[in-house]
Amino acid sequence: MVIRNRLLEIRLKMGYKKQKDFAEFLGLDGNDYNRIENNKKQVTIETAFNISEKLGIKIEDIFYKSNQ
């Protein structure tokens, strides 16, 4: 089981074309955000809560379990 995210979909839906701008909005380092969005880095539960609060979206609507 792997935890994946829908951050790319959410970012584009919110009108952010550049990862670095969205990372800044979320208060994250651009390189870290890139790795998170591309599922190459897992977030801590604290970071997941912070992202969720900033976006006004439930955690389970951002992060989900995958068998791949």
CHARMM internal coordinates of N, CA and C (Angstrom, degrees):
IC EDIT
DIST 1 N 1 CA 1.4461
DIST 1 CA 1 C 1.5367
ANGL 1 N 1 CA 1 C 109.58
DIST 1 C 2 N 1.3056
ANGL 1 CA 1 C 2 N 115.16
DIHE 1 N 1 CA 1 C 2 N 138.27
DIST 2 N 2 CA 1.4599
ANGL 1 C 2 N 2 CA 122.65
DIHE 1 CA 1 C 2 N 2 CA 179.68
DIST 2 CA 2 C 1.5267
ANGL 2 N 2 CA 2 C 107.82
DIHE 1 C 2 N 2 CA 2 C -130.19
DIST 2 C 3 N 1.3119
ANGL 2 CA 2 C 3 N 116.15
DIHE 2 N 2 CA 2 C 3 N 144.83
DIST 3 N 3 CA 1.4634
ANGL 2 C 3 N 3 CA 120.49
DIHE 2 CA 2 C 3 N 3 CA 174.93
DIST 3 CA 3 C 1.5286
ANGL 3 N 3 CA 3 C 107.79
DIHE 2 C 3 N 3 CA 3 C -92.76
DIST 3 C 4 N 1.3087
ANGL 3 CA 3 C 4 N 116.02
DIHE 3 N 3 CA 3 C 4 N 124.44
DIST 4 N 4 CA 1.4729
ANGL 3 C 4 N 4 CA 122.65
DIHE 3 CA 3 C 4 N 4 CA 178.46
DIST 4 CA 4 C 1.5234
ANGL 4 N 4 CA 4 C 108.50
DIHE 3 C 4 N 4 CA 4 C -115.83
DIST 4 C 5 N 1.3355
ANGL 4 CA 4 C 5 N 115.83
DIHE 4 N 4 CA 4 C 5 N 173.95
DIST 5 N 5 CA 1.4584
ANGL 4 C 5 N 5 CA 118.98
DIHE 4 CA 4 C 5 N 5 CA -179.30
DIST 5 CA 5 C 1.5231
ANGL 5 N 5 CA 5 C 111.77
DIHE 4 C 5 N 5 CA 5 C -139.49
DIST 5 C 6 N 1.3192
ANGL 5 CA 5 C 6 N 114.06
DIHE 5 N 5 CA 5 C 6 N 165.81
DIST 6 N 6 CA 1.4676
ANGL 5 C 6 N 6 CA 122.33
DIHE 5 CA 5 C 6 N 6 CA 178.49
DIST 6 CA 6 C 1.5315
ANGL 6 N 6 CA 6 C 110.99
DIHE 5 C 6 N 6 CA 6 C -111.11
DIST 6 C 7 N 1.3159
ANGL 6 CA 6 C 7 N 117.14
DIHE 6 N 6 CA 6 C 7 N 27.96
DIST 7 N 7 CA 1.4619
ANGL 6 C 7 N 7 CA 120.46
DIHE 6 CA 6 C 7 N 7 CA -174.27
DIST 7 CA 7 C 1.5251
ANGL 7 N 7 CA 7 C 112.98
DIHE 6 C 7 N 7 CA 7 C -64.27
DIST 7 C 8 N 1.3233
ANGL 7 CA 7 C 8 N 118.61
DIHE 7 N 7 CA 7 C 8 N -37.84
DIST 8 N 8 CA 1.4605
ANGL 7 C 8 N 8 CA 120.67
DIHE 7 CA 7 C 8 N 8 CA 178.34
DIST 8 CA 8 C 1.5285
ANGL 8 N 8 CA 8 C 109.93
DIHE 7 C 8 N 8 CA 8 C -60.07
DIST 8 C 9 N 1.3133
ANGL 8 CA 8 C 9 N 116.19
DIHE 8 N 8 CA 8 C 9 N -49.69
DIST 9 N 9 CA 1.4646
ANGL 8 C 9 N 9 CA 121.56
DIHE 8 CA 8 C 9 N 9 CA 179.41
DIST 9 CA 9 C 1.5320
ANGL 9 N 9 CA 9 C 110.92
DIHE 8 C 9 N 9 CA 9 C -59.26
DIST 9 C 10 N 1.3176
ANGL 9 CA 9 C 10 N 117.21
DIHE 9 N 9 CA 9 C 10 N -44.43
DIST 10 N 10 CA 1.4642
ANGL 9 C 10 N 10 CA 121.89
DIHE 9 CA 9 C 10 N 10 CA -179.59
DIST 10 CA 10 C 1.5306
ANGL 10 N 10 CA 10 C 110.26
DIHE 9 C 10 N 10 CA 10 C -65.69
DIST 10 C 11 N 1.3383
ANGL 10 CA 10 C 11 N 116.01
DIHE 10 N 10 CA 10 C 11 N -44.75
DIST 11 N 11 CA 1.4764
ANGL 10 C 11 N 11 CA 120.66
DIHE 10 CA 10 C 11 N 11 CA -179.56
DIST 11 CA 11 C 1.5208
ANGL 11 N 11 CA 11 C 111.14
DIHE 10 C 11 N 11 CA 11 C -58.02
DIST 11 C 12 N 1.3248
ANGL 11 CA 11 C 12 N 116.79
DIHE 11 N 11 CA 11 C 12 N -48.23
DIST 12 N 12 CA 1.4626
ANGL 11 C 12 N 12 CA 120.69
DIHE 11 CA 11 C 12 N 12 CA -178.11
DIST 12 CA 12 C 1.5251
ANGL 12 N 12 CA 12 C 111.28
DIHE 11 C 12 N 12 CA 12 C -67.57
DIST 12 C 13 N 1.3267
ANGL 12 CA 12 C 13 N 116.62
DIHE 12 N 12 CA 12 C 13 N -38.40
DIST 13 N 13 CA 1.4611
ANGL 12 C 13 N 13 CA 121.18
DIHE 12 CA 12 C 13 N 13 CA 178.88
DIST 13 CA 13 C 1.5325
ANGL 13 N 13 CA 13 C 110.71
DIHE 12 C 13 N 13 CA 13 C -63.11
DIST 13 C 14 N 1.3419
ANGL 13 CA 13 C 14 N 116.18
DIHE 13 N 13 CA 13 C 14 N -32.39
DIST 14 N 14 CA 1.4674
ANGL 13 C 14 N 14 CA 120.72
DIHE 13 CA 13 C 14 N 14 CA 179.61
DIST 14 CA 14 C 1.5304
ANGL 14 N 14 CA 14 C 112.23
DIHE 13 C 14 N 14 CA 14 C -83.12
DIST 14 C 15 N 1.3315
ANGL 14 CA 14 C 15 N 117.24
DIHE 14 N 14 CA 14 C 15 N -3.54
DIST 15 N 15 CA 1.4517
ANGL 14 C 15 N 15 CA 121.08
DIHE 14 CA 14 C 15 N 15 CA 176.20
DIST 15 CA 15 C 1.5171
ANGL 15 N 15 CA 15 C 115.96
DIHE 14 C 15 N 15 CA 15 C 91.04
DIST 15 C 16 N 1.3222
ANGL 15 CA 15 C 16 N 117.08
DIHE 15 N 15 CA 15 C 16 N 10.13
DIST 16 N 16 CA 1.4638
ANGL 15 C 16 N 16 CA 120.68
DIHE 15 CA 15 C 16 N 16 CA 177.54
DIST 16 CA 16 C 1.5171
ANGL 16 N 16 CA 16 C 108.72
DIHE 15 C 16 N 16 CA 16 C -89.01
DIST 16 C 17 N 1.3279
ANGL 16 CA 16 C 17 N 116.88
DIHE 16 N 16 CA 16 C 17 N 112.85
DIST 17 N 17 CA 1.4597
ANGL 16 C 17 N 17 CA 119.98
DIHE 16 CA 16 C 17 N 17 CA 178.99
DIST 17 CA 17 C 1.5259
ANGL 17 N 17 CA 17 C 111.51
DIHE 16 C 17 N 17 CA 17 C -83.61
DIST 17 C 18 N 1.3207
ANGL 17 CA 17 C 18 N 116.92
DIHE 17 N 17 CA 17 C 18 N -30.75
DIST 18 N 18 CA 1.4646
ANGL 17 C 18 N 18 CA 121.28
DIHE 17 CA 17 C 18 N 18 CA -176.22
DIST 18 CA 18 C 1.5191
ANGL 18 N 18 CA 18 C 110.90
DIHE 17 C 18 N 18 CA 18 C -104.17
DIST 18 C 19 N 1.3219
ANGL 18 CA 18 C 19 N 114.40
DIHE 18 N 18 CA 18 C 19 N 133.74
DIST 19 N 19 CA 1.4635
ANGL 18 C 19 N 19 CA 120.17
DIHE 18 CA 18 C 19 N 19 CA 177.90
DIST 19 CA 19 C 1.5229
ANGL 19 N 19 CA 19 C 111.21
DIHE 18 C 19 N 19 CA 19 C -59.30
DIST 19 C 20 N 1.3207
ANGL 19 CA 19 C 20 N 116.80
DIHE 19 N 19 CA 19 C 20 N -40.42
DIST 20 N 20 CA 1.4697
ANGL 19 C 20 N 20 CA 119.10
DIHE 19 CA 19 C 20 N 20 CA -175.05
DIST 20 CA 20 C 1.5241
ANGL 20 N 20 CA 20 C 111.69
DIHE 19 C 20 N 20 CA 20 C -63.71
DIST 20 C 21 N 1.3301
ANGL 20 CA 20 C 21 N 117.36
DIHE 20 N 20 CA 20 C 21 N -34.13
DIST 21 N 21 CA 1.4640
ANGL 20 C 21 N 21 CA 120.18
DIHE 20 CA 20 C 21 N 21 CA 178.17
DIST 21 CA 21 C 1.5303
ANGL 21 N 21 CA 21 C 110.97
DIHE 20 C 21 N 21 CA 21 C -69.71
DIST 21 C 22 N 1.3158
ANGL 21 CA 21 C 22 N 116.35
DIHE 21 N 21 CA 21 C 22 N -40.34
DIST 22 N 22 CA 1.4587
ANGL 21 C 22 N 22 CA 120.74
DIHE 21 CA 21 C 22 N 22 CA 178.96
DIST 22 CA 22 C 1.5251
ANGL 22 N 22 CA 22 C 110.09
DIHE 21 C 22 N 22 CA 22 C -68.89
DIST 22 C 23 N 1.3221
ANGL 22 CA 22 C 23 N 116.73
DIHE 22 N 22 CA 22 C 23 N -39.97
DIST 23 N 23 CA 1.4641
ANGL 22 C 23 N 23 CA 121.32
DIHE 22 CA 22 C 23 N 23 CA 177.70
DIST 23 CA 23 C 1.5281
ANGL 23 N 23 CA 23 C 109.78
DIHE 22 C 23 N 23 CA 23 C -59.97
DIST 23 C 24 N 1.3174
ANGL 23 CA 23 C 24 N 116.52
DIHE 23 N 23 CA 23 C 24 N -43.10
DIST 24 N 24 CA 1.4621
ANGL 23 C 24 N 24 CA 120.89
DIHE 23 CA 23 C 24 N 24 CA 178.59
DIST 24 CA 24 C 1.5300
ANGL 24 N 24 CA 24 C 110.32
DIHE 23 C 24 N 24 CA 24 C -62.37
DIST 24 C 25 N 1.3242
ANGL 24 CA 24 C 25 N 117.08
DIHE 24 N 24 CA 24 C 25 N -43.68
DIST 25 N 25 CA 1.4668
ANGL 24 C 25 N 25 CA 122.03
DIHE 24 CA 24 C 25 N 25 CA 177.49
DIST 25 CA 25 C 1.5294
ANGL 25 N 25 CA 25 C 110.54
DIHE 24 C 25 N 25 CA 25 C -57.99
DIST 25 C 26 N 1.3417
ANGL 25 CA 25 C 26 N 116.38
DIHE 25 N 25 CA 25 C 26 N -39.80
DIST 26 N 26 CA 1.4648
ANGL 25 C 26 N 26 CA 120.99
DIHE 25 CA 25 C 26 N 26 CA -179.29
DIST 26 CA 26 C 1.5226
ANGL 26 N 26 CA 26 C 113.00
DIHE 25 C 26 N 26 CA 26 C -81.31
DIST 26 C 27 N 1.3283
ANGL 26 CA 26 C 27 N 117.42
DIHE 26 N 26 CA 26 C 27 N -11.22
DIST 27 N 27 CA 1.4577
ANGL 26 C 27 N 27 CA 121.20
DIHE 26 CA 26 C 27 N 27 CA -178.44
DIST 27 CA 27 C 1.5183
ANGL 27 N 27 CA 27 C 112.64
DIHE 26 C 27 N 27 CA 27 C 79.33
DIST 27 C 28 N 1.3314
ANGL 27 CA 27 C 28 N 115.96
DIHE 27 N 27 CA 27 C 28 N 29.74
DIST 28 N 28 CA 1.4675
ANGL 27 C 28 N 28 CA 121.28
DIHE 27 CA 27 C 28 N 28 CA -179.72
DIST 28 CA 28 C 1.5162
ANGL 28 N 28 CA 28 C 110.97
DIHE 27 C 28 N 28 CA 28 C -114.22
DIST 28 C 29 N 1.3137
ANGL 28 CA 28 C 29 N 115.90
DIHE 28 N 28 CA 28 C 29 N 154.77
DIST 29 N 29 CA 1.4552
ANGL 28 C 29 N 29 CA 122.24
DIHE 28 CA 28 C 29 N 29 CA 172.98
DIST 29 CA 29 C 1.5334
ANGL 29 N 29 CA 29 C 108.45
DIHE 28 C 29 N 29 CA 29 C -65.64
DIST 29 C 30 N 1.3223
ANGL 29 CA 29 C 30 N 117.47
DIHE 29 N 29 CA 29 C 30 N 138.41
DIST 30 N 30 CA 1.4569
ANGL 29 C 30 N 30 CA 121.77
DIHE 29 CA 29 C 30 N 30 CA -177.71
DIST 30 CA 30 C 1.5121
ANGL 30 N 30 CA 30 C 114.47
DIHE 29 C 30 N 30 CA 30 C -58.14
DIST 30 C 31 N 1.3381
ANGL 30 CA 30 C 31 N 116.59
DIHE 30 N 30 CA 30 C 31 N -42.17
DIST 31 N 31 CA 1.4682
ANGL 30 C 31 N 31 CA 120.21
DIHE 30 CA 30 C 31 N 31 CA 179.72
DIST 31 CA 31 C 1.5233
ANGL 31 N 31 CA 31 C 111.22
DIHE 30 C 31 N 31 CA 31 C -67.54
DIST 31 C 32 N 1.3367
ANGL 31 CA 31 C 32 N 116.42
DIHE 31 N 31 CA 31 C 32 N -41.43
DIST 32 N 32 CA 1.4582
ANGL 31 C 32 N 32 CA 120.04
DIHE 31 CA 31 C 32 N 32 CA 177.72
DIST 32 CA 32 C 1.5232
ANGL 32 N 32 CA 32 C 109.94
DIHE 31 C 32 N 32 CA 32 C -63.20
DIST 32 C 33 N 1.3325
ANGL 32 CA 32 C 33 N 116.24
DIHE 32 N 32 CA 32 C 33 N -44.00
DIST 33 N 33 CA 1.4637
ANGL 32 C 33 N 33 CA 119.19
DIHE 32 CA 32 C 33 N 33 CA -179.57
DIST 33 CA 33 C 1.5296
ANGL 33 N 33 CA 33 C 110.76
DIHE 32 C 33 N 33 CA 33 C -60.21
DIST 33 C 34 N 1.3202
ANGL 33 CA 33 C 34 N 116.80
DIHE 33 N 33 CA 33 C 34 N -43.38
DIST 34 N 34 CA 1.4648
ANGL 33 C 34 N 34 CA 120.61
DIHE 33 CA 33 C 34 N 34 CA 179.27
DIST 34 CA 34 C 1.5210
ANGL 34 N 34 CA 34 C 110.62
DIHE 33 C 34 N 34 CA 34 C -56.20
DIST 34 C 35 N 1.3125
ANGL 34 CA 34 C 35 N 116.55
DIHE 34 N 34 CA 34 C 35 N -46.18
DIST 35 N 35 CA 1.4658
ANGL 34 C 35 N 35 CA 121.13
DIHE 34 CA 34 C 35 N 35 CA -179.15
DIST 35 CA 35 C 1.5277
ANGL 35 N 35 CA 35 C 111.26
DIHE 34 C 35 N 35 CA 35 C -67.09
DIST 35 C 36 N 1.3298
ANGL 35 CA 35 C 36 N 117.27
DIHE 35 N 35 CA 35 C 36 N -36.10
DIST 36 N 36 CA 1.4684
ANGL 35 C 36 N 36 CA 120.92
DIHE 35 CA 35 C 36 N 36 CA 178.14
DIST 36 CA 36 C 1.5208
ANGL 36 N 36 CA 36 C 109.76
DIHE 35 C 36 N 36 CA 36 C -67.87
DIST 36 C 37 N 1.3361
ANGL 36 CA 36 C 37 N 117.45
DIHE 36 N 36 CA 36 C 37 N -50.17
DIST 37 N 37 CA 1.4605
ANGL 36 C 37 N 37 CA 121.38
DIHE 36 CA 36 C 37 N 37 CA -178.23
DIST 37 CA 37 C 1.5298
ANGL 37 N 37 CA 37 C 111.59
DIHE 36 C 37 N 37 CA 37 C -58.69
DIST 37 C 38 N 1.3207
ANGL 37 CA 37 C 38 N 116.31
DIHE 37 N 37 CA 37 C 38 N -35.88
DIST 38 N 38 CA 1.4641
ANGL 37 C 38 N 38 CA 121.37
DIHE 37 CA 37 C 38 N 38 CA -179.04
DIST 38 CA 38 C 1.5272
ANGL 38 N 38 CA 38 C 112.81
DIHE 37 C 38 N 38 CA 38 C -89.54
DIST 38 C 39 N 1.3344
ANGL 38 CA 38 C 39 N 116.22
DIHE 38 N 38 CA 38 C 39 N 13.67
DIST 39 N 39 CA 1.4678
ANGL 38 C 39 N 39 CA 122.98
DIHE 38 CA 38 C 39 N 39 CA 177.18
DIST 39 CA 39 C 1.5217
ANGL 39 N 39 CA 39 C 113.28
DIHE 38 C 39 N 39 CA 39 C 57.00
DIST 39 C 40 N 1.3269
ANGL 39 CA 39 C 40 N 116.39
DIHE 39 N 39 CA 39 C 40 N 33.55
DIST 40 N 40 CA 1.4580
ANGL 39 C 40 N 40 CA 120.77
DIHE 39 CA 39 C 40 N 40 CA 176.77
DIST 40 CA 40 C 1.5205
ANGL 40 N 40 CA 40 C 111.43
DIHE 39 C 40 N 40 CA 40 C -103.19
DIST 40 C 41 N 1.3341
ANGL 40 CA 40 C 41 N 115.66
DIHE 40 N 40 CA 40 C 41 N -6.80
DIST 41 N 41 CA 1.4657
ANGL 40 C 41 N 41 CA 121.43
DIHE 40 CA 40 C 41 N 41 CA 177.75
DIST 41 CA 41 C 1.5237
ANGL 41 N 41 CA 41 C 108.00
DIHE 40 C 41 N 41 CA 41 C -142.29
DIST 41 C 42 N 1.3199
ANGL 41 CA 41 C 42 N 116.21
DIHE 41 N 41 CA 41 C 42 N 133.49
DIST 42 N 42 CA 1.4564
ANGL 41 C 42 N 42 CA 121.52
DIHE 41 CA 41 C 42 N 42 CA 176.91
DIST 42 CA 42 C 1.5278
ANGL 42 N 42 CA 42 C 108.96
DIHE 41 C 42 N 42 CA 42 C -88.65
DIST 42 C 43 N 1.3207
ANGL 42 CA 42 C 43 N 115.97
DIHE 42 N 42 CA 42 C 43 N 147.84
DIST 43 N 43 CA 1.4562
ANGL 42 C 43 N 43 CA 120.64
DIHE 42 CA 42 C 43 N 43 CA 178.34
DIST 43 CA 43 C 1.5190
ANGL 43 N 43 CA 43 C 109.87
DIHE 42 C 43 N 43 CA 43 C -94.71
DIST 43 C 44 N 1.3209
ANGL 43 CA 43 C 44 N 115.60
DIHE 43 N 43 CA 43 C 44 N 155.24
DIST 44 N 44 CA 1.4583
ANGL 43 C 44 N 44 CA 119.88
DIHE 43 CA 43 C 44 N 44 CA 172.61
DIST 44 CA 44 C 1.5240
ANGL 44 N 44 CA 44 C 107.67
DIHE 43 C 44 N 44 CA 44 C -75.22
DIST 44 C 45 N 1.3070
ANGL 44 CA 44 C 45 N 116.29
DIHE 44 N 44 CA 44 C 45 N 163.84
DIST 45 N 45 CA 1.4628
ANGL 44 C 45 N 45 CA 119.95
DIHE 44 CA 44 C 45 N 45 CA 178.67
DIST 45 CA 45 C 1.5305
ANGL 45 N 45 CA 45 C 109.90
DIHE 44 C 45 N 45 CA 45 C -62.97
DIST 45 C 46 N 1.3197
ANGL 45 CA 45 C 46 N 116.88
DIHE 45 N 45 CA 45 C 46 N -34.64
DIST 46 N 46 CA 1.4706
ANGL 45 C 46 N 46 CA 121.15
DIHE 45 CA 45 C 46 N 46 CA 177.85
DIST 46 CA 46 C 1.5306
ANGL 46 N 46 CA 46 C 110.58
DIHE 45 C 46 N 46 CA 46 C -63.00
DIST 46 C 47 N 1.3229
ANGL 46 CA 46 C 47 N 117.30
DIHE 46 N 46 CA 46 C 47 N -45.56
DIST 47 N 47 CA 1.4661
ANGL 46 C 47 N 47 CA 121.09
DIHE 46 CA 46 C 47 N 47 CA 178.55
DIST 47 CA 47 C 1.5199
ANGL 47 N 47 CA 47 C 110.57
DIHE 46 C 47 N 47 CA 47 C -64.85
DIST 47 C 48 N 1.3271
ANGL 47 CA 47 C 48 N 117.01
DIHE 47 N 47 CA 47 C 48 N -39.46
DIST 48 N 48 CA 1.4688
ANGL 47 C 48 N 48 CA 120.79
DIHE 47 CA 47 C 48 N 48 CA 178.00
DIST 48 CA 48 C 1.5262
ANGL 48 N 48 CA 48 C 110.55
DIHE 47 C 48 N 48 CA 48 C -60.64
DIST 48 C 49 N 1.3338
ANGL 48 CA 48 C 49 N 116.97
DIHE 48 N 48 CA 48 C 49 N -43.89
DIST 49 N 49 CA 1.4587
ANGL 48 C 49 N 49 CA 120.68
DIHE 48 CA 48 C 49 N 49 CA 177.83
DIST 49 CA 49 C 1.5227
ANGL 49 N 49 CA 49 C 110.99
DIHE 48 C 49 N 49 CA 49 C -63.96
DIST 49 C 50 N 1.3317
ANGL 49 CA 49 C 50 N 117.26
DIHE 49 N 49 CA 49 C 50 N -41.45
DIST 50 N 50 CA 1.4687
ANGL 49 C 50 N 50 CA 120.92
DIHE 49 CA 49 C 50 N 50 CA 179.81
DIST 50 CA 50 C 1.5236
ANGL 50 N 50 CA 50 C 111.14
DIHE 49 C 50 N 50 CA 50 C -63.30
DIST 50 C 51 N 1.3222
ANGL 50 CA 50 C 51 N 117.13
DIHE 50 N 50 CA 50 C 51 N -43.72
DIST 51 N 51 CA 1.4672
ANGL 50 C 51 N 51 CA 121.23
DIHE 50 CA 50 C 51 N 51 CA 178.45
DIST 51 CA 51 C 1.5216
ANGL 51 N 51 CA 51 C 109.43
DIHE 50 C 51 N 51 CA 51 C -63.12
DIST 51 C 52 N 1.3204
ANGL 51 CA 51 C 52 N 116.54
DIHE 51 N 51 CA 51 C 52 N -44.90
DIST 52 N 52 CA 1.4546
ANGL 51 C 52 N 52 CA 122.08
DIHE 51 CA 51 C 52 N 52 CA 179.95
DIST 52 CA 52 C 1.5294
ANGL 52 N 52 CA 52 C 111.40
DIHE 51 C 52 N 52 CA 52 C -58.89
DIST 52 C 53 N 1.3228
ANGL 52 CA 52 C 53 N 116.31
DIHE 52 N 52 CA 52 C 53 N -46.76
DIST 53 N 53 CA 1.4645
ANGL 52 C 53 N 53 CA 120.65
DIHE 52 CA 52 C 53 N 53 CA 179.83
DIST 53 CA 53 C 1.5188
ANGL 53 N 53 CA 53 C 111.52
DIHE 52 C 53 N 53 CA 53 C -63.90
DIST 53 C 54 N 1.3152
ANGL 53 CA 53 C 54 N 116.40
DIHE 53 N 53 CA 53 C 54 N -43.77
DIST 54 N 54 CA 1.4683
ANGL 53 C 54 N 54 CA 120.96
DIHE 53 CA 53 C 54 N 54 CA -178.57
DIST 54 CA 54 C 1.5278
ANGL 54 N 54 CA 54 C 111.06
DIHE 53 C 54 N 54 CA 54 C -62.87
DIST 54 C 55 N 1.3321
ANGL 54 CA 54 C 55 N 116.62
DIHE 54 N 54 CA 54 C 55 N -38.19
DIST 55 N 55 CA 1.4606
ANGL 54 C 55 N 55 CA 121.02
DIHE 54 CA 54 C 55 N 55 CA -178.24
DIST 55 CA 55 C 1.5279
ANGL 55 N 55 CA 55 C 112.89
DIHE 54 C 55 N 55 CA 55 C -86.21
DIST 55 C 56 N 1.3341
ANGL 55 CA 55 C 56 N 116.66
DIHE 55 N 55 CA 55 C 56 N -17.30
DIST 56 N 56 CA 1.4548
ANGL 55 C 56 N 56 CA 120.10
DIHE 55 CA 55 C 56 N 56 CA -176.43
DIST 56 CA 56 C 1.5202
ANGL 56 N 56 CA 56 C 112.03
DIHE 55 C 56 N 56 CA 56 C 68.96
DIST 56 C 57 N 1.3300
ANGL 56 CA 56 C 57 N 115.57
DIHE 56 N 56 CA 56 C 57 N 33.24
DIST 57 N 57 CA 1.4643
ANGL 56 C 57 N 57 CA 122.80
DIHE 56 CA 56 C 57 N 57 CA -178.40
DIST 57 CA 57 C 1.5261
ANGL 57 N 57 CA 57 C 108.01
DIHE 56 C 57 N 57 CA 57 C -126.49
DIST 57 C 58 N 1.3289
ANGL 57 CA 57 C 58 N 117.60
DIHE 57 N 57 CA 57 C 58 N 140.72
DIST 58 N 58 CA 1.4641
ANGL 57 C 58 N 58 CA 120.97
DIHE 57 CA 57 C 58 N 58 CA 177.88
DIST 58 CA 58 C 1.5303
ANGL 58 N 58 CA 58 C 109.94
DIHE 57 C 58 N 58 CA 58 C -62.37
DIST 58 C 59 N 1.3194
ANGL 58 CA 58 C 59 N 115.48
DIHE 58 N 58 CA 58 C 59 N 144.80
DIST 59 N 59 CA 1.4659
ANGL 58 C 59 N 59 CA 121.46
DIHE 58 CA 58 C 59 N 59 CA -179.24
DIST 59 CA 59 C 1.5242
ANGL 59 N 59 CA 59 C 111.43
DIHE 58 C 59 N 59 CA 59 C -52.79
DIST 59 C 60 N 1.3299
ANGL 59 CA 59 C 60 N 116.75
DIHE 59 N 59 CA 59 C 60 N -43.63
DIST 60 N 60 CA 1.4665
ANGL 59 C 60 N 60 CA 119.58
DIHE 59 CA 59 C 60 N 60 CA -176.52
DIST 60 CA 60 C 1.5211
ANGL 60 N 60 CA 60 C 112.59
DIHE 59 C 60 N 60 CA 60 C -69.15
DIST 60 C 61 N 1.3407
ANGL 60 CA 60 C 61 N 117.94
DIHE 60 N 60 CA 60 C 61 N -13.13
DIST 61 N 61 CA 1.4622
ANGL 60 C 61 N 61 CA 121.02
DIHE 60 CA 60 C 61 N 61 CA 174.31
DIST 61 CA 61 C 1.5300
ANGL 61 N 61 CA 61 C 111.82
DIHE 60 C 61 N 61 CA 61 C -88.22
DIST 61 C 62 N 1.3212
ANGL 61 CA 61 C 62 N 116.48
DIHE 61 N 61 CA 61 C 62 N -8.53
DIST 62 N 62 CA 1.4699
ANGL 61 C 62 N 62 CA 122.15
DIHE 61 CA 61 C 62 N 62 CA 178.10
DIST 62 CA 62 C 1.5235
ANGL 62 N 62 CA 62 C 110.09
DIHE 61 C 62 N 62 CA 62 C -105.85
DIST 62 C 63 N 1.3229
ANGL 62 CA 62 C 63 N 116.48
DIHE 62 N 62 CA 62 C 63 N -47.72
DIST 63 N 63 CA 1.4563
ANGL 62 C 63 N 63 CA 122.80
DIHE 62 CA 62 C 63 N 63 CA -176.15
DIST 63 CA 63 C 1.5269
ANGL 63 N 63 CA 63 C 109.96
DIHE 62 C 63 N 63 CA 63 C -111.22
DIST 63 C 64 N 1.3403
ANGL 63 CA 63 C 64 N 116.29
DIHE 63 N 63 CA 63 C 64 N 141.40
DIST 64 N 64 CA 1.4596
ANGL 63 C 64 N 64 CA 120.76
DIHE 63 CA 63 C 64 N 64 CA -178.26
DIST 64 CA 64 C 1.5213
ANGL 64 N 64 CA 64 C 110.42
DIHE 63 C 64 N 64 CA 64 C -148.83
DIST 64 C 65 N 1.3344
ANGL 64 CA 64 C 65 N 115.10
DIHE 64 N 64 CA 64 C 65 N 157.95
DIST 65 N 65 CA 1.4685
ANGL 64 C 65 N 65 CA 121.31
DIHE 64 CA 64 C 65 N 65 CA 178.54
DIST 65 CA 65 C 1.5154
ANGL 65 N 65 CA 65 C 109.68
DIHE 64 C 65 N 65 CA 65 C -83.84
DIST 65 C 66 N 1.3296
ANGL 65 CA 65 C 66 N 115.26
DIHE 65 N 65 CA 65 C 66 N 142.06
DIST 66 N 66 CA 1.4577
ANGL 65 C 66 N 66 CA 121.57
DIHE 65 CA 65 C 66 N 66 CA 178.10
DIST 66 CA 66 C 1.5198
ANGL 66 N 66 CA 66 C 109.04
DIHE 65 C 66 N 66 CA 66 C -137.23
DIST 66 C 67 N 1.3039
ANGL 66 CA 66 C 67 N 116.19
DIHE 66 N 66 CA 66 C 67 N 146.93
DIST 67 N 67 CA 1.4653
ANGL 66 C 67 N 67 CA 120.42
DIHE 66 CA 66 C 67 N 67 CA 177.74
DIST 67 CA 67 C 1.5191
ANGL 67 N 67 CA 67 C 112.17
DIHE 66 C 67 N 67 CA 67 C -87.37
DIST 67 C 68 N 1.3128
ANGL 67 CA 67 C 68 N 117.95
DIHE 67 N 67 CA 67 C 68 N -2.51
DIST 68 N 68 CA 1.4733
ANGL 67 C 68 N 68 CA 121.71
DIHE 67 CA 67 C 68 N 68 CA -177.95
DIST 68 CA 68 C 1.4838
ANGL 68 N 68 CA 68 C 110.84
DIHE 67 C 68 N 68 CA 68 C -97.00
END
COOR INIT
IC SEED 1 N 1 CA 1 C
IC BUILD
